[in-house]
Structures are given as structure tokens and as C-alpha cells.
Amino acid sequence: MQLLNNDRVVVFDRTDFGASNLSLPAGKCPQNSKDCTAHSAEYDVATNTFRPLLLQTKVLCSTGAVKEDGTLFQTSGSFEEERRVRLFKPCSDNTCDWNEINLALARGRRYSSDHILPDGRLIILGGRAQFNYGFYPKDVDNKVGTCSFLPTKLSAVFFDVFWLLRAPTGLGLVVH
């Protein structure tokens, strides 16, 4: 759930847990799915109304950040969505919806931490079995940087066991 700069709230939930109680408009269904219900919605605080939004992929394990212009970045997800970025740019005419970009991240990053940089890029830190950082938009050469404050690859086995014992709290770092 995220409050945006237009006093509307974007709500989203996992897409693989059954139908929701909010139907998508006729003919608007996720690709390769029989579930034509919304797993994301925009709530208008002023009018107390919901508008269904279309999510194509699972957002479980994802993280996000909001740019100054109100664009919500939602990065990663579970399994095949680990390298995906979802963008939601607020609008006043109720036509905006999620824009999903596959393979937008250099590495899969479940339970990472996201932060907007002064130049408008997103830095994505850590994540399950990721002891590094990357950017969105990603670097042309798909390079990732290392972080001395994150566990090393030598402790990856311990780190994964630790994560499993702490699930579902995840691995998110608090960054600002």
C-alpha cells in the first residue's frame, strides 16, 4: 500500500492466492490467466472509491520506492518475477495502470531495499542471496557493485538458513 502525491493510495496483493472481490473491466485479464479479478487497486481518498488496476505478475517478495513526481517503483517479486520492475505513474483522468518491465534488473532481488537517488535512478540493495547492489535503469553492462556491510558469498549458506528461519520477515535493509 502506498500513498501517492495525488492523495490516492495504490493497494496491491499477491496474484496467486485466488480471486479477489474487485473485478477487472470486461476483456481486461492478466495474460495466461483465468482470474479476471484485480489484485491491485487505486483508492481515491476524496471520493471514497476504488478503481481496479491490472497486475500481470506476482508482487510477493517485492519492494518499492516513490519518485518525486509520484511514480511508484515496485521491484522484484517471487520466482520468475525476480528481475521485473513495475511502474505506476499517478494520473487525474483514471487511465493510468501498472507498466511492467521484464528483465529490468541485472540480478533477481527478492526482499531487497530500494532508494531513489538524487539523479532519479533507483538503487536496489541486497535481497535474498544477493550481497551486492544494482540500479534501475540498470547499467548497460549489467554490472553490480559490492557492499562491505552485506554478508559475503562465503556466508551465503548461513544467510539463506537465517532467512528461512526468519521468514516471512524478509531481508529488507532500511535505507535513507
C-alpha positions in Angstrom: 0.0 0.0 0.0 1.4 3.4 -1.0 0.0 6.9 -0.6 0.8 8.9 -3.8 1.2 12.6 -4.4 -2.3 13.0 -5.8 -3.9 11.8 -2.5 -4.7 8.4 -3.9 -3.5 5.1 -2.5 -2.3 2.2 -4.6 -3.0 -1.2 -3.0 -1.7 -4.5 -4.2 -1.5 -8.1 -3.1 -0.2 -11.4 -4.4 -1.8 -12.6 -7.6 -1.5 -16.3 -6.9 -3.8 -16.7 -3.9 -7.2 -16.9 -5.6 -9.7 -14.4 -6.9 -10.3 -11.0 -5.3 -13.6 -9.2 -4.7 -12.9 -6.5 -7.3 -13.4 -7.4 -10.9 -11.3 -6.1 -13.7 -13.2 -4.3 -16.6 -14.6 -6.7 -19.2 -11.9 -8.1 -21.5 -9.1 -6.9 -19.3 -7.4 -10.0 -17.8 -3.8 -10.9 -17.0 -2.0 -12.8 -19.7 -2.3 -16.6 -19.4 -4.7 -16.4 -16.5 -8.4 -17.3 -15.9 -8.5 -14.9 -12.9 -10.0 -11.7 -14.2 -10.2 -10.0 -10.8 -8.0 -7.1 -9.6 -5.1 -7.8 -7.3 -4.3 -4.1 -7.2 -6.5 -1.0 -6.9 -6.3 2.7 -6.7 -8.2 4.2 -3.8 -9.4 7.8 -4.2 -9.5 9.3 -0.7 -11.6 12.3 -1.7 -14.4 10.2 -3.3 -14.0 7.1 -1.2 -13.9 4.9 -4.4 -11.7 2.1 -5.7 -10.6 1.6 -9.2 -9.2 -1.8 -10.3 -5.6 -1.9 -11.7 -4.1 -4.8 -13.7 -1.1 -6.6 -12.4 0.3 -9.2 -14.8 2.8 -10.7 -12.3 3.3 -11.7 -8.7 4.4 -9.0 -6.3 5.1 -11.3 -3.4 8.7 -10.6 -2.1 8.9 -7.2 -3.9 10.0 -3.8 -2.6 9.4 -0.3 -3.8 10.1 3.4 -3.7 8.4 6.6 -4.9 10.0 9.3 -7.1 9.4 13.0 -6.6 6.9 13.1 -9.5 4.8 10.4 -7.7 5.8 7.4 -9.8 5.8 4.2 -7.7 8.6 1.8 -8.5 7.9 -1.8 -7.5 10.9 -4.1 -8.0 11.3 -7.8 -8.0 8.8 -10.4 -6.9 8.8 -14.1 -6.4 10.5 -16.7 -8.6 10.1 -15.7 -12.3 9.4 -12.1 -11.4 12.7 -11.6 -9.6 14.2 -9.3 -12.3 11.0 -7.4 -13.0 10.2 -3.7 -12.4 6.6 -2.4 -12.1 5.9 1.4 -12.5 2.7 3.2 -11.6 2.6 6.9 -12.6 -0.4 8.7 -11.0 -2.9 10.5 -13.2 -6.0 12.5 -12.7 -8.1 11.0 -15.5 -8.3 7.4 -14.2 -6.4 6.0 -17.2 -3.1 5.1 -15.6 -2.2 1.5 -14.8 0.8 -0.6 -14.0 3.6 -0.8 -16.6 5.6 -3.9 -16.1 9.2 -4.4 -17.5 10.6 -7.9 -17.6 14.4 -8.4 -17.0 14.8 -4.8 -15.9 17.2 -5.7 -13.1 20.7 -7.1 -13.5 20.0 -9.7 -10.7 16.9 -11.2 -9.1 16.3 -9.4 -5.8 13.6 -10.8 -3.6 13.3 -8.9 -0.3 15.8 -6.1 -1.4 15.7 -2.5 -0.3 15.0 0.4 -2.8 16.0 4.0 -2.6 15.7 6.9 -5.0 19.0 8.7 -5.8 19.2 12.4 -6.4 19.7 11.8 -10.2 16.3 9.9 -10.3 17.7 6.4 -10.6 16.8 3.7 -8.2 19.4 1.9 -6.2 18.4 -1.6 -5.2 20.4 -3.1 -2.3 20.8 -6.7 -1.3 18.0 -9.2 -1.5 17.8 -12.9 -0.9 21.2 -14.4 -1.8 22.3 -11.1 -3.3 25.2 -9.5 -1.5 25.5 -6.5 -3.8 23.6 -3.6 -5.3 22.3 -2.6 -8.7 20.4 0.2 -10.3 17.2 0.9 -12.3 17.6 1.7 -15.1 20.3 -1.0 -14.9 23.8 -0.3 -16.2 24.3 -1.2 -19.8 26.9 -3.8 -18.9 24.6 -5.3 -16.1 27.4 -4.7 -13.5 26.5 -4.9 -9.9 28.5 -3.4 -7.0 29.6 -5.0 -3.8 28.7 -3.8 -0.3 31.1 -4.3 2.6 28.2 -4.1 5.1 26.3 -7.1 3.5 27.3 -10.7 4.1 30.0 -12.2 1.8 29.4 -15.0 -0.6 31.2 -17.3 1.9 28.4 -16.8 4.4 25.6 -17.4 1.8 24.6 -20.8 3.2 24.3 -19.3 6.7 22.5 -16.3 5.3 19.9 -18.5 3.5 19.3 -20.6 6.5 19.0 -17.5 8.6 16.5 -16.1 6.1 14.4 -19.3 6.2 14.3 -19.3 10.0 13.1 -15.6 10.0 10.6 -15.9 7.1 8.3 -14.1 6.4 10.1 -11.0 7.8 12.5 -11.0 4.9 15.8 -9.3 4.5 15.0 -5.7 3.8 17.5 -3.1 4.8 16.2 0.3 6.0 17.9 2.9 3.8 17.5 6.7 3.6 
